[in-house]
Amino acid sequence: MSTDTLEAPAMQSNADFHSLETKILKTIELLKVERAAKATAEKAAARLREQLTEREEELDALRTELVGLRREREEVRTRVEKMLDQIETLTAEE
């Protein structure tokens, strides 16, 4: 066997190894980028969940306030109706 015959497979093997090494390094870089993107997305999701919780709390507070205002309005309406009835009674007596 000549040295050319032995060197050709070795060179091919070395080229294959280099190609594989390059692919692995690219894959590692892609993995780093994707992990960074995932971390960013998780932070954004956590921030959005926190904002949603705050909005839900605000909504609950506003609903409670609305119920109170409606109750107060109904009380005022009842009092005004009573006063109007009293005024009507007084004017009817004259």
N, CA, C and O atoms as a GROMACS GRO file, in nm:
protein
  376
    1MET      N    1   0.083  -0.118   0.000
    1MET     CA    2   0.000   0.000   0.000
    1MET      C    3   0.088   0.124   0.000
    1MET      O    4   0.187   0.130   0.072
    2SER      N    5   0.051   0.220  -0.079
    2SER     CA    6   0.133   0.339  -0.088
    2SER      C    7   0.088   0.439   0.018
    2SER      O    8  -0.020   0.425   0.076
    3THR      N    9   0.169   0.538   0.042
    3THR     CA   10   0.135   0.641   0.142
    3THR      C   11   0.021   0.726   0.092
    3THR      O   12  -0.055   0.780   0.174
    4ASP      N   13   0.005   0.741  -0.038
    4ASP     CA   14  -0.106   0.817  -0.093
    4ASP      C   15  -0.239   0.749  -0.057
    4ASP      O   16  -0.338   0.816  -0.027
    5THR      N   17  -0.240   0.618  -0.060
    5THR     CA   18  -0.359   0.543  -0.028
    5THR      C   19  -0.394   0.559   0.118
    5THR      O   20  -0.512   0.567   0.153
    6LEU      N   21  -0.295   0.565   0.204
    6LEU     CA   22  -0.320   0.583   0.348
    6LEU      C   23  -0.355   0.727   0.381
    6LEU      O   24  -0.435   0.750   0.471
    7GLU      N   25  -0.298   0.823   0.313
    7GLU     CA   26  -0.321   0.964   0.343
    7GLU      C   27  -0.460   1.009   0.300
    7GLU      O   28  -0.519   1.095   0.365
    8ALA      N   29  -0.512   0.956   0.194
    8ALA     CA   30  -0.644   0.997   0.143
    8ALA      C   31  -0.754   0.972   0.246
    8ALA      O   32  -0.832   1.062   0.275
    9PRO      N   33  -0.762   0.849   0.303
    9PRO     CA   34  -0.865   0.827   0.405
    9PRO      C   35  -0.841   0.912   0.529
    9PRO      O   36  -0.937   0.958   0.592
   10ALA      N   37  -0.716   0.934   0.566
   10ALA     CA   38  -0.685   1.015   0.683
   10ALA      C   39  -0.727   1.159   0.659
   10ALA      O   40  -0.782   1.224   0.749
   11MET      N   41  -0.703   1.210   0.539
   11MET     CA   42  -0.742   1.347   0.508
   11MET      C   43  -0.894   1.360   0.505
   11MET      O   44  -0.951   1.459   0.552
   12GLN      N   45  -0.958   1.258   0.448
   12GLN     CA   46  -1.104   1.259   0.444
   12GLN      C   47  -1.159   1.253   0.586
   12GLN      O   48  -1.255   1.323   0.618
   13SER      N   49  -1.101   1.170   0.670
   13SER     CA   50  -1.144   1.156   0.808
   13SER      C   51  -1.125   1.287   0.883
   13SER      O   52  -1.210   1.328   0.962
   14ASN      N   53  -1.011   1.353   0.857
   14ASN     CA   54  -0.983   1.481   0.921
   14ASN      C   55  -1.083   1.587   0.876
   14ASN      O   56  -1.129   1.668   0.957
   15ALA      N   57  -1.117   1.589   0.748
   15ALA     CA   58  -1.215   1.684   0.694
   15ALA      C   59  -1.353   1.656   0.753
   15ALA      O   60  -1.425   1.749   0.788
   16ASP      N   61  -1.389   1.529   0.764
   16ASP     CA   62  -1.517   1.491   0.823
   16ASP      C   63  -1.523   1.536   0.970
   16ASP      O   64  -1.625   1.588   1.016
   17PHE      N   65  -1.412   1.516   1.041
   17PHE     CA   66  -1.406   1.556   1.181
   17PHE      C   67  -1.420   1.707   1.194
   17PHE      O   68  -1.493   1.756   1.280
   18HIS      N   69  -1.352   1.780   1.109
   18HIS     CA   70  -1.358   1.926   1.111
   18HIS      C   71  -1.502   1.973   1.080
   18HIS      O   72  -1.552   2.065   1.144
   19SER      N   73  -1.564   1.911   0.984
   19SER     CA   74  -1.702   1.944   0.947
   19SER      C   75  -1.796   1.917   1.065
   19SER      O   76  -1.883   1.998   1.096
   20LEU      N   77  -1.777   1.803   1.129
   20LEU     CA   78  -1.859   1.768   1.244
   20LEU      C   79  -1.836   1.867   1.358
   20LEU      O   80  -1.931   1.910   1.424
   21GLU      N   81  -1.711   1.902   1.380
   21GLU     CA   82  -1.677   1.997   1.485
   21GLU      C   83  -1.745   2.133   1.458
   21GLU      O   84  -1.799   2.195   1.549
   22THR      N   85  -1.742   2.177   1.334
   22THR     CA   86  -1.805   2.303   1.296
   22THR      C   87  -1.956   2.297   1.321
   22THR      O   88  -2.014   2.392   1.373
   23LYS      N   89  -2.018   2.187   1.284
   23LYS     CA   90  -2.162   2.171   1.304
   23LYS      C   91  -2.196   2.172   1.454
   23LYS      O   92  -2.296   2.231   1.495
   24ILE      N   93  -2.114   2.106   1.533
   24ILE     CA   94  -2.138   2.102   1.678
   24ILE      C   95  -2.124   2.241   1.738
   24ILE      O   96  -2.206   2.281   1.821
   25LEU      N   97  -2.023   2.316   1.696
   25LEU     CA   98  -2.004   2.451   1.747
   25LEU      C   99  -2.121   2.542   1.707
   25LEU      O  100  -2.166   2.624   1.788
   26LYS      N  101  -2.170   2.527   1.584
   26LYS     CA  102  -2.286   2.605   1.541
   26LYS      C  103  -2.410   2.567   1.625
   26LYS      O  104  -2.489   2.653   1.664
   27THR      N  105  -2.424   2.439   1.651
   27THR     CA  106  -2.536   2.391   1.732
   27THR      C  107  -2.528   2.448   1.872
   27THR      O  108  -2.630   2.488   1.929
   28ILE      N  109  -2.409   2.452   1.929
   28ILE     CA  110  -2.390   2.508   2.064
   28ILE      C  111  -2.427   2.656   2.064
   28ILE      O  112  -2.494   2.703   2.157
   29GLU      N  113  -2.385   2.729   1.961
   29GLU     CA  114  -2.419   2.871   1.953
   29GLU      C  115  -2.570   2.891   1.940
   29GLU      O  116  -2.628   2.979   2.004
   30LEU      N  117  -2.632   2.808   1.857
   30LEU     CA  118  -2.778   2.817   1.843
   30LEU      C  119  -2.848   2.787   1.975
   30LEU      O  120  -2.946   2.852   2.011
   31LEU      N  121  -2.796   2.688   2.047
   31LEU     CA  122  -2.852   2.653   2.177
   31LEU      C  123  -2.840   2.770   2.274
   31LEU      O  124  -2.934   2.798   2.348
   32LYS      N  125  -2.726   2.837   2.274
   32LYS     CA  126  -2.707   2.954   2.362
   32LYS      C  127  -2.808   3.063   2.328
   32LYS      O  128  -2.869   3.123   2.417
   33VAL      N  129  -2.824   3.089   2.198
   33VAL     CA  130  -2.917   3.193   2.154
   33VAL      C  131  -3.060   3.156   2.195
   33VAL      O  132  -3.135   3.241   2.244
   34GLU      N  133  -3.096   3.032   2.175
   34GLU     CA  134  -3.231   2.988   2.208
   34GLU      C  135  -3.255   2.991   2.358
   34GLU      O  136  -3.365   3.026   2.402
   35ARG      N  137  -3.156   2.956   2.437
   35ARG     CA  138  -3.170   2.963   2.582
   35ARG      C  139  -3.188   3.107   2.627
   35ARG      O  140  -3.268   3.136   2.716
   36ALA      N  141  -3.112   3.198   2.567
   36ALA     CA  142  -3.126   3.340   2.601
   36ALA      C  143  -3.266   3.389   2.562
   36ALA      O  144  -3.329   3.463   2.637
   37ALA      N  145  -3.313   3.347   2.446
   37ALA     CA  146  -3.447   3.386   2.401
   37ALA      C  147  -3.553   3.329   2.494
   37ALA      O  148  -3.652   3.395   2.525
   38LYS      N  149  -3.533   3.206   2.538
   38LYS     CA  150  -3.628   3.143   2.630
   38LYS      C  151  -3.629   3.219   2.763
   38LYS      O  152  -3.736   3.244   2.818
   39ALA      N  153  -3.513   3.254   2.813
   39ALA     CA  154  -3.506   3.329   2.939
   39ALA      C  155  -3.577   3.464   2.925
   39ALA      O  156  -3.650   3.506   3.015
   40THR      N  157  -3.556   3.531   2.813
   40THR     CA  158  -3.622   3.659   2.789
   40THR      C  159  -3.773   3.640   2.782
   40THR      O  160  -3.848   3.719   2.840
   41ALA      N  161  -3.817   3.537   2.714
   41ALA     CA  162  -3.961   3.510   2.702
   41ALA      C  163  -4.021   3.476   2.839
   41ALA      O  164  -4.132   3.517   2.870
   42GLU      N  165  -3.948   3.401   2.919
   42GLU     CA  166  -3.998   3.365   3.052
   42GLU      C  167  -4.009   3.489   3.141
   42GLU      O  168  -4.104   3.502   3.218
   43LYS      N  169  -3.912   3.580   3.131
   43LYS     CA  170  -3.919   3.705   3.207
   43LYS      C  171  -4.039   3.787   3.163
   43LYS      O  172  -4.112   3.841   3.246
   44ALA      N  173  -4.059   3.795   3.033
   44ALA     CA  174  -4.173   3.870   2.980
   44ALA      C  175  -4.304   3.807   3.026
   44ALA      O  176  -4.398   3.877   3.063
   45ALA      N  177  -4.311   3.676   3.022
   45ALA     CA  178  -4.432   3.606   3.066
   45ALA      C  179  -4.458   3.631   3.214
   45ALA      O  180  -4.572   3.652   3.255
   46ALA      N  181  -4.353   3.628   3.295
   46ALA     CA  182  -4.368   3.653   3.438
   46ALA      C  183  -4.417   3.796   3.462
   46ALA      O  184  -4.505   3.819   3.545
   47ARG      N  185  -4.360   3.892   3.386
   47ARG     CA  186  -4.402   4.031   3.398
   47ARG      C  187  -4.549   4.046   3.359
   47ARG      O  188  -4.625   4.117   3.425
   48LEU      N  189  -4.588   3.979   3.252
   48LEU     CA  190  -4.727   3.986   3.207
   48LEU      C  191  -4.822   3.921   3.306
   48LEU      O  192  -4.934   3.969   3.328
   49ARG      N  193  -4.779   3.810   3.367
   49ARG     CA  194  -4.862   3.746   3.470
   49ARG      C  195  -4.881   3.839   3.589
   49ARG      O  196  -4.990   3.849   3.645
   50GLU      N  197  -4.773   3.908   3.627
   50GLU     CA  198  -4.780   4.002   3.737
   50GLU      C  199  -4.874   4.118   3.703
   50GLU      O  200  -4.956   4.158   3.786
   51GLN      N  201  -4.863   4.170   3.582
   51GLN     CA  202  -4.953   4.277   3.539
   51GLN      C  203  -5.098   4.230   3.537
   51GLN      O  204  -5.189   4.303   3.575
   52LEU      N  205  -5.119   4.107   3.492
   52LEU     CA  206  -5.254   4.052   3.488
   52LEU      C  207  -5.311   4.042   3.630
   52LEU      O  208  -5.428   4.075   3.653
   53THR      N  209  -5.230   3.996   3.723
   53THR     CA  210  -5.275   3.987   3.861
   53THR      C  211  -5.311   4.124   3.915
   53THR      O  212  -5.413   4.140   3.983
   54GLU      N  213  -5.228   4.224   3.885
   54GLU     CA  214  -5.257   4.361   3.929
   54GLU      C  215  -5.387   4.411   3.869
   54GLU      O  216  -5.469   4.472   3.938
   55ARG      N  217  -5.408   4.385   3.740
   55ARG     CA  218  -5.530   4.429   3.674
   55ARG      C  219  -5.653   4.360   3.732
   55ARG      O  220  -5.759   4.421   3.748
   56GLU      N  221  -5.638   4.232   3.764
   56GLU     CA  222  -5.751   4.158   3.823
   56GLU      C  223  -5.785   4.217   3.960
   56GLU      O  224  -5.902   4.228   3.996
   57GLU      N  225  -5.682   4.254   4.037
   57GLU     CA  226  -5.706   4.315   4.167
   57GLU      C  227  -5.775   4.450   4.150
   57GLU      O  228  -5.867   4.484   4.225
   58GLU      N  229  -5.730   4.529   4.052
   58GLU     CA  230  -5.794   4.658   4.023
   58GLU      C  231  -5.939   4.638   3.983
   58GLU      O  232  -6.028   4.712   4.025
   59LEU      N  233  -5.962   4.538   3.899
   59LEU     CA  234  -6.097   4.509   3.854
   59LEU      C  235  -6.186   4.472   3.971
   59LEU      O  236  -6.300   4.519   3.980
   60ASP      N  237  -6.137   4.388   4.061
   60ASP     CA  238  -6.215   4.350   4.180
   60ASP      C  239  -6.248   4.473   4.265
   60ASP      O  240  -6.360   4.487   4.314
   61ALA      N  241  -6.149   4.561   4.282
   61ALA     CA  242  -6.170   4.683   4.361
   61ALA      C  243  -6.275   4.772   4.293
   61ALA      O  244  -6.362   4.827   4.360
   62LEU      N  245  -6.266   4.785   4.160
   62LEU     CA  246  -6.363   4.867   4.088
   62LEU      C  247  -6.503   4.808   4.094
   62LEU      O  248  -6.602   4.880   4.104
   63ARG      N  249  -6.511   4.677   4.087
   63ARG     CA  250  -6.643   4.612   4.098
   63ARG      C  251  -6.704   4.638   4.234
   63ARG      O  252  -6.823   4.668   4.246
   64THR      N  253  -6.621   4.627   4.338
   64THR     CA  254  -6.669   4.652   4.473
   64THR      C  255  -6.716   4.796   4.487
   64THR      O  256  -6.820   4.824   4.546
   65GLU      N  257  -6.638   4.889   4.431
   65GLU     CA  258  -6.675   5.030   4.435
   65GLU      C  259  -6.806   5.053   4.359
   65GLU      O  260  -6.891   5.129   4.404
   66LEU      N  261  -6.820   4.989   4.244
   66LEU     CA  262  -6.941   5.003   4.164
   66LEU      C  263  -7.064   4.955   4.241
   66LEU      O  264  -7.168   5.020   4.239
   67VAL      N  265  -7.051   4.843   4.307
   67VAL     CA  266  -7.163   4.790   4.386
   67VAL      C  267  -7.201   4.891   4.496
   67VAL      O  268  -7.318   4.918   4.519
   68GLY      N  269  -7.100   4.945   4.562
   68GLY     CA  270  -7.125   5.044   4.666
   68GLY      C  271  -7.193   5.169   4.612
   68GLY      O  272  -7.285   5.222   4.673
   69LEU      N  273  -7.146   5.217   4.496
   69LEU     CA  274  -7.205   5.336   4.435
   69LEU      C  275  -7.349   5.310   4.392
   69LEU      O  276  -7.435   5.397   4.406
   70ARG      N  277  -7.375   5.194   4.339
   70ARG     CA  278  -7.513   5.161   4.300
   70ARG      C  279  -7.605   5.156   4.421
   70ARG      O  280  -7.718   5.203   4.416
   71ARG      N  281  -7.554   5.098   4.528
   71ARG     CA  282  -7.633   5.090   4.652
   71ARG      C  283  -7.660   5.232   4.704
   71ARG      O  284  -7.772   5.263   4.744
   72GLU      N  285  -7.556   5.315   4.703
   72GLU     CA  286  -7.571   5.454   4.748
   72GLU      C  287  -7.671   5.529   4.660
   72GLU      O  288  -7.753   5.605   4.711
   73ARG      N  289  -7.663   5.510   4.530
   73ARG     CA  290  -7.755   5.576   4.438
   73ARG      C  291  -7.899   5.535   4.468
   73ARG      O  292  -7.990   5.618   4.466
   74GLU      N  293  -7.918   5.408   4.496
   74GLU     CA  294  -8.052   5.358   4.525
   74GLU      C  295  -8.104   5.419   4.656
   74GLU      O  296  -8.222   5.451   4.667
   75GLU      N  297  -8.016   5.434   4.754
   75GLU     CA  298  -8.056   5.496   4.880
   75GLU      C  299  -8.095   5.642   4.858
   75GLU      O  300  -8.195   5.689   4.912
   76VAL      N  301  -8.015   5.714   4.778
   76VAL     CA  302  -8.044   5.854   4.748
   76VAL      C  303  -8.176   5.864   4.672
   76VAL      O  304  -8.258   5.952   4.700
   77ARG      N  305  -8.197   5.776   4.578
   77ARG     CA  306  -8.322   5.776   4.501
   77ARG      C  307  -8.442   5.756   4.595
   77ARG      O  308  -8.543   5.825   4.583
   78THR      N  309  -8.428   5.663   4.686
   78THR     CA  310  -8.537   5.636   4.781
   78THR      C  311  -8.564   5.759   4.868
   78THR      O  312  -8.680   5.794   4.890
   79ARG      N  313  -8.459   5.823   4.916
   79ARG     CA  314  -8.476   5.942   5.000
   79ARG      C  315  -8.540   6.056   4.921
   79ARG      O  316  -8.626   6.127   4.973
   80VAL      N  317  -8.497   6.074   4.795
   80VAL     CA  318  -8.555   6.180   4.712
   80VAL      C  319  -8.703   6.151   4.686
   80VAL      O  320  -8.786   6.242   4.692
   81GLU      N  321  -8.736   6.026   4.659
   81GLU     CA  322  -8.877   5.991   4.637
   81GLU      C  323  -8.960   6.020   4.761
   81GLU      O  324  -9.073   6.068   4.751
   82LYS      N  325  -8.905   5.991   4.879
   82LYS     CA  326  -8.977   6.019   5.004
   82LYS      C  327  -8.999   6.169   5.020
   82LYS      O  328  -9.107   6.214   5.059
   83MET      N  329  -8.894   6.248   4.990
   83MET     CA  330  -8.908   6.394   5.001
   83MET      C  331  -9.010   6.446   4.902
   83MET      O  332  -9.091   6.533   4.935
   84LEU      N  333  -9.007   6.392   4.779
   84LEU     CA  334  -9.106   6.433   4.679
   84LEU      C  335  -9.247   6.398   4.723
   84LEU      O  336  -9.341   6.475   4.704
   85ASP      N  337  -9.263   6.280   4.782
   85ASP     CA  338  -9.395   6.240   4.834
   85ASP      C  339  -9.440   6.335   4.944
   85ASP      O  340  -9.557   6.373   4.949
   86GLN      N  341  -9.347   6.374   5.032
   86GLN     CA  342  -9.381   6.467   5.139
   86GLN      C  343  -9.421   6.603   5.083
   86GLN      O  344  -9.517   6.665   5.129
   87ILE      N  345  -9.345   6.649   4.981
   87ILE     CA  346  -9.378   6.777   4.918
   87ILE      C  347  -9.514   6.768   4.851
   87ILE      O  348  -9.594   6.862   4.860
   88GLU      N  349  -9.541   6.659   4.786
   88GLU     CA  350  -9.670   6.639   4.719
   88GLU      C  351  -9.783   6.638   4.821
   88GLU      O  352  -9.890   6.695   4.798
   89THR      N  353  -9.757   6.573   4.933
   89THR     CA  354  -9.859   6.568   5.040
   89THR      C  355  -9.886   6.708   5.093
   89THR      O  356 -10.002   6.746   5.115
   90LEU      N  357  -9.779   6.785   5.114
   90LEU     CA  358  -9.795   6.920   5.165
   90LEU      C  359  -9.869   7.010   5.066
   90LEU      O  360  -9.954   7.090   5.106
   91THR      N  361  -9.837   6.996   4.940
   91THR     CA  362  -9.903   7.080   4.839
   91THR      C  363 -10.047   7.036   4.817
   91THR      O  364 -10.132   7.118   4.780
   92ALA      N  365 -10.075   6.911   4.839
   92ALA     CA  366 -10.212   6.860   4.820
   92ALA      C  367 -10.302   6.908   4.933
   92ALA      O  368 -10.422   6.925   4.914
   93GLU      N  369 -10.245   6.931   5.051
   93GLU     CA  370 -10.324   6.977   5.167
   93GLU      C  371 -10.364   7.122   5.152
   93GLU      O  372 -10.464   7.164   5.210
   94GLU      N  373 -10.290   7.200   5.078
   94GLU     CA  374 -10.320   7.342   5.063
   94GLU      C  375 -10.430   7.368   4.970
   94GLU      O  376 -10.466   7.483   4.948
   0.00000   0.00000   0.00000
